[in-house]
Amino acid sequence: MRGKDEDTGEFLAPSRSQQRREALDVLALAAQLSELEPGRLAKLPVPEHLLPHIAETRRITSHIARKRQLAFLAKQMRREDDEVLDAIRDALDAGGEAARQETARLHRAERWRERLLDDGDEALAELLAEFPQADRQQLRQLTRNAIEERARNKPPKAYRELFREIRDLLAAGADDPGVAEGPHED
């Protein structure tokens, strides 16, 4: 349904050029998805029914057959809502919102770990006040072991375990909207 609105003079549908640009953008996204390793692909918000098409595209090595399969994958992706495609693009984008949030969460976990190692029981009490579901005994033990590792100049096994524990705690807290944001740099 192409044409102009009689009242406003605006076009009723996107032009063919705009439709082609959008289709080429989806084709580029399909090519990018087919190049990803399976582990990274699993972390993306890709609909389940597209995964076999992506796997098939990855499997095909013949140039023309791969190009044809890639076009088919793009056709399947064009049937998705714009929000789904935007979410995939954002997750792929290194500077995307999802990547920024994950980086902020990792920095926050790092600050908590350093506070636990420097301030000890005071920082632990604050962490437990913010995250009551945390395992007090395990956090205290990991903190004690990490301090001892530093003092003895040993490999940082407990130091890393403490980070993982805090990171998982923050990730669980991010899923729970009732949890407040943690320590902020002054």
N, C-alpha and C positions, 0 to 999 in steps of 0.2 A: 504494500500500500504506500506508494510513493506519491508525493505531491505536497502542496502548500496548504496551510490552514488559511481559509479565506479571511478570517478576522485578524489574525496576528501577522500573517505572511511568513511564519516559520515553517520549516520542513517537518513533515509528520514522522519521518523515519530517518535513520542515519543514511548517509550517502553510500554508494557502492564502494567508494574509496575508503571510507571509514570502516565499513564492514570488512574489507580486505585487510586493512591494517590490524584490526582486532583479531582476525583469523590468523594472521602471520605472528602476532604476539602469542597466541595460544599454541601455535606450531613451535615457536621458539621455547616456550615453557615445556611442551611435551618432549622436545629434544633434550632439554636440561634434565628433566626427570628420568629419561631413559639412560642418561650418562651416570646417574648417581649409583653408589654402591647400595646394596640392599639394607644395610644397617641404618644408613642416613635416610633412606627412603621410608623406612618404617617409622621414623620419628616425625615425618611430615603428615599434615592433615589431609592425606589423599583418600578419597572415597574407595571403599573396598572393591567395588566393581571395576575400577580402573587398574588395579594392581596386576591382574593377569595380562592386560594389554601392554603395560609397561614391561613386564617380564618377557613377553613375546618379542617386543621391539628390541630389548637388550640381547635376546638370543639370536636374532637374525643378523648374519654378517654380510650377505650379499647386498651391494650398494642399492640397487634399484628396489629389491624386495624390502630392504630396511626403510627406504624412503617412502614406499607405499604404506608400510605398517605404521610409520611415524605419522603419516597423513591420516590414517584411520584412527590412531590414538588421539590426535588433535581433534578430529571430528567428534569422538566420544567426549572429550573434555569440553568442547563447545556447548554440549548439552547441559553442562553443570551451571549452577548459578554463578553470577559474578563474585559473590561473597566467598564462595568456595575457592575459586581461582585466585582471588586476592589473598586469601589466607595462605594458600600454597606459596604464592610469590613472596609474601612477607616472611614465611618460615625459611624460605631459601635465601632471602636477602641477608647478607652478613650484618648489615646495618639496620635490619628490620626490628620492629617492636618486640617480637618474641626473643630475638637475640639480645637486645638491650636489657630486657627483663631478666634473662638468664644470667647475663654478665653482672647485673646489679645484685642478684641473689648470691652469686659466687663471691663478690666483693664483701657483701654483708656477712657471709659465713666466715670469710677471712678475718674481718674485724672482730667478730665474736670470738674466734679462736685466739686471737692475740690478746683480747681482754681477759679471757679465761686463764691464759698463761701468765699474764702480768698481774691481774687483780685477784685471781683465785676465787675464794668463797663469795666475795661481794658480786663479782660478775656472774658467778653461777646462780646466785639467788635472783639476780635480775633476769637471767635467761629462763629460769624456771618459772618466774612470775609471768613472763610473756608467753611461755610455752609450757603450760602445766602438764601436758601429756608426755613431756620428756622424761627419760630415765635418769634420775638424779645420780644413782649409784654408778651407772656406766659412764656418764659424763665426768663425774669426779675422778673415777679410776683412770680414764683416758687422759684427763688433764694432768694428773699426778705422774703418769707414765711419760707423757710428753715432756714435762719439766725435767724428769730424771734423765731422759734421752739427751736433752740439750746439755745438761750438766756433765754427762759422761761422754759427750761427743759421739753418740751412737747414731746409726741410721734412723731416720724419722718415721718409724712405723706407726707408733701411737699418735704422733703429730698428724699424720695423714688420716688415720682412723677417726681422730677427733674432728677433723675437717669434714669427712664424709658424714659423720653423725650429725653435725650441725647443719650441713647442706641438706640432708634428708629432712631434718626437723623444719628448716625454713621452707622447703618445698611442700611439706605437709601443711604448714601454716599458710602458705600462699593459696592452697586449695580451700582453706577454711576462712571465710570472709570475716569471722569474728576476731581474728588474731590481728593485733596491732603491728605496725611497722617497728622494727627493732632499733638497735643503736645507730645513731647517725653521727657522722663526724662533726666535731665542734669547730 
